[in-house]
């Protein structure tokens, strides 16, 4: 049963690590700091599975503030958050480009 109104497909599940606040994404094996390894729900079954992972995250002690995020997937398979706030979270601090994924050259395909 769906949780209610959800963002349009395709979707990923994002949260913050409970211990250090790092932005993390739901993968097949748990949580990862790498956007590119996120599970992308492209159909109803995938969306329901992510909703179940969201519910489980609320009961767990690994992450906080889990939310479903609408994304785009380009021809090369790279994931890009659709919402401005999610793009900022994927890149890292806007005032310190020497920190976060942007400092490591990750998610360079995500533009603000």
C-alpha positions as CSV (number, residue, x, y, z in Angstrom):
1,X,0.0,0.0,0.0
2,X,1.5,3.4,-1.0
3,X,2.3,5.9,1.7
4,X,0.1,8.5,0.0
5,X,1.1,11.2,-2.5
6,X,4.6,10.6,-3.7
7,X,6.9,12.4,-6.1
8,X,6.7,11.3,-9.8
9,X,8.8,8.4,-11.0
10,X,11.7,7.7,-11.3
11,X,12.6,8.0,-7.6
12,X,15.5,7.4,-5.2
13,X,15.5,7.3,-1.4
14,X,17.8,9.8,0.3
15,X,18.5,10.4,4.0
16,X,21.2,11.7,6.4
17,X,23.6,9.4,8.3
18,X,22.5,9.4,11.9
19,X,26.1,9.7,13.3
20,X,27.7,12.3,11.0
21,X,24.9,13.9,9.0
22,X,26.3,12.9,5.6
23,X,23.8,12.6,2.8
24,X,23.3,9.0,1.9
25,X,21.3,7.1,-0.7
26,X,19.5,3.7,-0.5
27,X,21.3,1.0,-2.4
28,X,20.7,-2.7,-2.9
29,X,22.9,-3.4,0.1
30,X,22.0,-0.6,2.5
31,X,23.1,3.0,2.4
32,X,25.9,4.8,0.5
33,X,27.3,8.3,0.1
34,X,27.5,7.8,-3.6
35,X,24.5,9.0,-5.6
36,X,25.4,6.8,-8.6
37,X,24.9,3.7,-6.5
38,X,21.3,4.6,-5.5
39,X,18.5,2.2,-6.4
40,X,16.2,3.9,-8.9
41,X,12.6,3.1,-8.8
42,X,11.2,3.3,-12.3
43,X,7.9,1.6,-11.8
44,X,5.2,1.1,-9.2
45,X,6.8,-2.0,-7.7
46,X,10.2,-0.2,-7.3
47,X,8.4,2.8,-5.7
48,X,6.7,0.5,-3.2
49,X,10.0,-1.2,-2.4
50,X,11.5,2.2,-1.7
51,X,8.5,3.2,0.4
52,X,9.1,0.1,2.5
53,X,12.7,1.0,2.9
54,X,11.7,4.5,4.0
55,X,9.4,3.0,6.7
56,X,12.1,0.7,7.8
57,X,14.5,3.6,8.1
58,X,12.2,5.4,10.4
59,X,12.3,2.4,12.8
60,X,16.1,1.9,12.5
61,X,19.0,3.7,14.0
62,X,21.2,4.3,10.9
63,X,19.6,7.3,9.2
64,X,17.3,10.2,9.8
65,X,15.1,12.4,7.5
66,X,14.6,9.8,4.8
67,X,12.7,11.0,1.8
68,X,11.8,9.9,-1.7
69,X,13.5,12.1,-4.3
70,X,12.4,12.5,-8.0
71,X,15.4,12.0,-10.3
72,X,16.3,11.9,-14.0
73,X,18.5,9.2,-15.5
74,X,20.5,10.3,-18.5
75,X,21.5,8.2,-21.5
76,X,24.7,7.2,-19.7
77,X,22.8,6.0,-16.7
78,X,23.8,8.9,-14.4
79,X,21.3,9.9,-11.8
80,X,20.4,13.6,-11.4
81,X,18.1,14.9,-8.7
82,X,15.2,16.8,-10.2
83,X,14.6,19.2,-7.3
84,X,16.9,22.1,-6.6
85,X,17.3,21.2,-2.9
86,X,18.3,17.6,-3.7
87,X,20.8,18.8,-6.3
88,X,22.5,20.9,-3.6
89,X,22.5,18.0,-1.2
90,X,24.1,15.8,-3.9
91,X,26.9,18.3,-4.5
92,X,27.8,19.4,-1.0
93,X,28.1,22.8,0.7
94,X,27.5,25.7,-1.7
95,X,29.9,28.0,0.3
96,X,32.7,25.4,0.6
97,X,33.3,23.7,-2.8
98,X,36.4,22.2,-1.2
99,X,34.2,19.9,0.8
100,X,31.7,17.1,0.0
101,X,31.3,15.1,-3.2
102,X,32.0,18.2,-5.3
103,X,35.6,18.4,-3.9
104,X,36.1,14.8,-5.0
105,X,34.8,15.4,-8.4
106,X,31.7,13.2,-7.8
107,X,28.3,14.1,-9.3
108,X,29.9,16.7,-11.6
109,X,27.1,16.0,-14.0
110,X,24.6,17.5,-11.5
111,X,24.2,21.2,-12.2
112,X,22.6,23.9,-10.1
